[in-house]
Amino acid sequence: MEQSKKNANQNSVIFALIHGATYLPATWLLKHRIVDQPVSVIIAIVPIITFAIFIFKLIKAFSVMDEVKQRVQLEAVVIGFSLTVMLMMLLFLLSLCDISSPTWFGYGYLVAYCWVFYFVGWFISKQKYGV
């Protein structure tokens, strides 16, 4: 059982790295418009597929965690989601006032903020449960 937990956790980390390895180059290629539009659509879909595989592996890893680690992960996701929704509401309201900056708060940056908010929630939850 301990080996399957370790494998599940390693698989989710590996696929997270694979997603990062596909997302960052895809973002760069699409931003600089190096390839034609049909190829750029394929490049845009590849990180989505790797992210879906990562989520699948993460859910499998979640199922073999003990109850405390599951609770930590759940709280991290809830905190991250809540902070992301608050940021999106703030950005929407600021855009209605014509006070928004796509340089710092574009769609691509929201992905980074989601991860930052998740890790903030993860840190808070780990401190709460002493894990």
C-alpha positions as CSV (number, residue, x, y, z in Angstrom):
1,M,0.0,0.0,0.0
2,E,2.8,2.4,0.9
3,Q,4.4,1.8,-2.5
4,S,1.2,2.6,-4.4
5,K,0.9,5.9,-2.4
6,K,4.4,6.8,-3.4
7,N,3.8,5.9,-7.0
8,A,0.6,7.9,-7.1
9,N,2.3,11.0,-5.6
10,Q,5.3,10.7,-8.0
11,N,3.0,10.3,-11.0
12,S,1.1,13.4,-10.1
13,V,4.3,15.4,-9.7
14,I,5.7,14.0,-12.9
15,F,2.6,15.0,-14.9
16,A,2.6,18.5,-13.2
17,L,6.1,18.9,-14.5
18,I,5.1,17.7,-18.0
19,H,2.3,20.1,-18.0
20,G,4.6,23.0,-17.1
21,A,7.0,21.8,-19.8
22,T,4.3,22.0,-22.4
23,Y,2.5,25.1,-21.0
24,L,5.5,27.5,-20.9
25,P,6.8,26.8,-24.5
26,A,3.3,26.9,-25.8
27,T,2.7,30.2,-24.2
28,W,5.9,31.6,-25.7
29,L,5.2,30.2,-29.2
30,L,1.7,31.5,-29.2
31,K,2.7,34.9,-27.8
32,H,5.4,35.5,-30.5
33,R,3.2,34.1,-33.3
34,I,6.0,31.9,-34.7
35,V,3.7,29.3,-36.3
36,D,0.6,29.5,-38.5
37,Q,-2.9,29.5,-37.1
38,P,-3.8,25.8,-37.6
39,V,-0.6,24.7,-35.9
40,S,-1.1,27.3,-33.1
41,V,-4.5,25.7,-32.4
42,I,-2.8,22.3,-31.9
43,I,-0.1,23.9,-29.8
44,A,-2.8,25.5,-27.6
45,I,-4.5,22.2,-27.1
46,V,-1.4,20.2,-26.0
47,P,-1.1,21.9,-22.5
48,I,-4.8,21.4,-21.9
49,I,-4.4,17.7,-22.6
50,T,-1.3,17.4,-20.3
51,F,-3.2,19.4,-17.6
52,A,-6.2,17.0,-17.9
53,I,-3.8,14.0,-17.4
54,F,-2.2,15.8,-14.4
55,I,-5.6,16.3,-12.8
56,F,-6.5,12.7,-13.4
57,K,-3.3,11.6,-11.8
58,L,-3.8,14.1,-8.9
59,I,-7.2,12.7,-8.2
60,K,-5.8,9.2,-8.1
61,A,-3.1,10.4,-5.7
62,F,-5.7,12.1,-3.6
63,S,-7.6,8.8,-3.2
64,V,-4.7,7.0,-1.6
65,M,-3.9,9.9,0.9
66,D,-4.9,9.6,4.5
67,E,-7.8,11.8,5.9
68,V,-5.6,14.6,7.2
69,K,-3.7,15.0,3.9
70,Q,-7.0,14.9,2.0
71,R,-8.4,17.6,4.3
72,V,-5.2,19.8,3.7
73,Q,-5.6,19.4,0.0
74,L,-9.3,20.2,0.0
75,E,-8.8,23.3,2.1
76,A,-5.9,24.4,-0.1
77,V,-8.2,24.1,-3.2
78,V,-11.1,25.9,-1.4
79,I,-8.8,28.8,-0.3
80,G,-7.2,29.0,-3.7
81,F,-10.5,29.0,-5.5
82,S,-12.0,31.6,-3.2
83,L,-9.0,33.9,-3.6
84,T,-9.1,33.4,-7.4
85,V,-12.8,34.3,-7.5
86,M,-12.2,37.4,-5.4
87,L,-9.4,38.5,-7.7
88,M,-11.6,38.0,-10.8
89,M,-14.4,40.0,-9.2
90,L,-12.0,42.8,-8.3
91,L,-10.5,42.8,-11.8
92,F,-14.0,42.9,-13.4
93,L,-15.1,45.8,-11.2
94,L,-11.8,47.7,-11.8
95,S,-12.3,47.2,-15.6
96,L,-15.7,48.8,-15.3
97,C,-13.9,51.8,-13.8
98,D,-11.3,51.6,-16.6
99,I,-8.6,50.8,-14.1
100,S,-7.2,47.5,-15.2
101,S,-3.8,46.4,-16.4
102,P,-3.6,43.5,-18.8
103,T,0.1,43.6,-18.3
104,W,-0.2,42.2,-14.8
105,F,-3.7,40.7,-14.8
106,G,-4.2,39.2,-18.2
107,Y,-5.7,35.7,-18.7
108,G,-2.3,34.1,-18.8
109,Y,-1.3,35.6,-15.5
110,L,-4.5,34.4,-13.8
111,V,-3.2,30.8,-14.2
112,A,-0.1,31.8,-12.2
113,Y,-2.2,33.5,-9.6
114,C,-4.4,30.4,-9.3
115,W,-1.3,28.3,-8.5
116,V,0.0,30.9,-6.1
117,F,-3.3,31.0,-4.3
118,Y,-3.4,27.2,-4.1
119,F,0.0,27.2,-2.5
120,V,-1.0,29.9,-0.1
121,G,-4.0,27.8,0.9
122,W,-1.8,24.7,1.1
123,F,0.7,26.5,3.4
124,I,-2.1,27.8,5.7
125,S,-3.8,24.4,5.9
126,K,-0.5,22.6,6.6
127,Q,0.2,25.0,9.4
128,K,-3.3,24.5,10.8
129,Y,-3.1,20.7,10.9
130,G,0.6,20.5,11.7
131,V,1.4,18.2,8.8
